[in-house]
C-alpha cells in the first residue's frame, strides 16, 4: 500500500495579490531610485523601499516553496507542510482514520479548529481526521 500526494497553492486570486504585493514596491523602487522621482505623496526612504521590496519578494517566494506532502505506506502516515512542519505517525498509534469534508476553515495554511484539531491546508475542503490509540486509553 502506498499513497503519495503533493499539493501547492494554486489559487489564481492568491497569486494575483502576491504579484501586486511584489510589483507595487518594485515599481516604486524603480521610479524613486532609478528615475529619481518621488514615489507617492509621502515617499519612503530609498533604503526603506529596498527593504520593503525585498520583504515582499521573500513573502512571494515562501508561497512558491510551500508544499503539503502526504505519504501513506506500510509504516504509517507522514506529512510535511514544507518548510514549516514535518510529522509522522506509525499504524501502531493510529486507532482510526477517515476522509472528511472540513469545509473552509478560515483560510489556507495551518489552522486549529475545535471540531477537527489542527488542519494543514493549501487548497480544497477535504482531509483526513484520525484518532490515536493514546487518546482512547485516557
C-alpha positions in Angstrom: 0.0 0.0 0.0 1.4 3.4 -1.0 -0.2 6.8 -1.4 1.8 10.0 -2.1 0.4 13.4 -2.8 2.0 16.9 -3.1 -0.2 20.0 -3.1 0.8 23.6 -3.7 -1.0 26.9 -3.6 -2.8 27.2 -7.0 -5.5 29.8 -6.3 -5.4 32.5 -9.0 -6.6 35.2 -6.7 -3.8 34.5 -4.2 -1.2 34.7 -6.9 -2.7 37.9 -8.2 -2.5 39.5 -4.8 1.1 38.3 -4.3 2.0 39.6 -7.7 0.6 43.0 -6.8 2.4 42.9 -3.4 5.7 42.5 -5.3 5.0 44.8 -8.3 4.0 47.9 -6.4 7.2 48.3 -4.3 9.4 47.2 -7.2 7.8 49.8 -9.5 8.2 52.4 -6.7 11.8 51.3 -6.3 12.5 51.8 -10.0 10.7 55.1 -10.1 12.3 56.5 -6.9 15.8 55.2 -7.1 16.5 54.8 -10.8 14.4 57.7 -12.2 14.8 59.9 -9.2 11.1 60.7 -8.8 9.3 60.5 -5.5 7.0 57.5 -5.3 3.8 58.8 -3.7 3.0 62.0 -1.8 4.8 60.9 1.3 7.6 58.7 -0.1 9.6 56.2 1.9 13.4 56.5 2.1 15.3 54.7 -0.7 16.7 52.2 1.8 13.2 51.6 3.3 11.8 51.0 -0.1 14.6 48.5 -0.9 14.0 46.6 2.4 10.2 46.6 1.8 10.7 45.3 -1.7 13.0 42.5 -0.5 10.4 41.6 2.1 7.6 41.4 -0.4 9.7 39.3 -2.8 10.6 37.0 0.1 6.9 36.6 1.0 6.1 35.6 -2.5 9.0 33.1 -2.6 7.7 31.5 0.6 4.4 30.8 -1.1 6.2 29.4 -4.1 8.1 27.0 -1.8 5.2 25.9 0.4 4.1 22.4 -0.3 1.9 19.9 1.6 3.4 16.4 1.1 1.4 13.4 2.3 2.6 9.8 2.3 0.6 6.7 3.5 2.5 3.5 3.4 3.0 0.3 5.4 4.8 2.2 8.2 2.0 4.7 8.7 1.0 8.2 7.7 3.5 11.1 7.4 3.1 14.6 6.2 5.3 17.7 5.7 4.0 21.2 5.4 7.2 22.3 3.8 9.2 24.3 5.0 7.5 24.5 8.4 6.2 21.2 9.9 7.1 17.6 9.4 5.3 14.8 11.3 4.7 11.1 11.0 2.5 8.5 12.9 3.0 4.8 12.8 0.0 2.5 12.3 0.5 1.2 15.9 -0.6 4.5 17.4 -3.5 5.2 14.9 -6.8 3.9 16.2 -8.9 5.2 13.3 -8.7 7.5 10.2 -11.4 8.8 7.9 -11.7 11.2 5.0 -13.8 14.2 6.0 -15.2 17.3 4.4 -14.0 20.1 6.8 -15.2 22.9 4.6 -13.5 26.3 4.5 -11.7 26.6 7.9 -10.9 30.3 7.8 -8.2 30.1 5.1 -5.3 28.0 3.9 -2.2 27.2 5.9 -2.1 25.8 9.4 -5.4 26.2 11.2 -6.6 24.9 14.6 -10.3 24.1 14.5 -12.1 22.8 17.6 -14.0 20.2 15.6 -11.1 18.7 13.7 -7.9 19.7 15.6 -5.0 21.0 13.5 -5.8 21.4 9.8 -3.0 21.7 7.2 -4.5 23.0 4.0 -3.3 24.5 0.8 -6.5 24.0 -1.2 -9.7 22.2 -1.2 -12.2 21.3 1.6 -11.4 17.6 2.3 -8.8 16.0 4.6 -8.2 13.1 6.9 -9.3 13.0 10.5 -7.6 10.5 12.8 -7.5 9.5 16.4 -4.6 7.9 18.2 -4.7 4.8 20.4 -3.3 7.0 23.2 -6.4 9.3 23.1 -8.6 6.2 23.6 -6.6 5.0 26.6 -7.0 8.2 28.6 
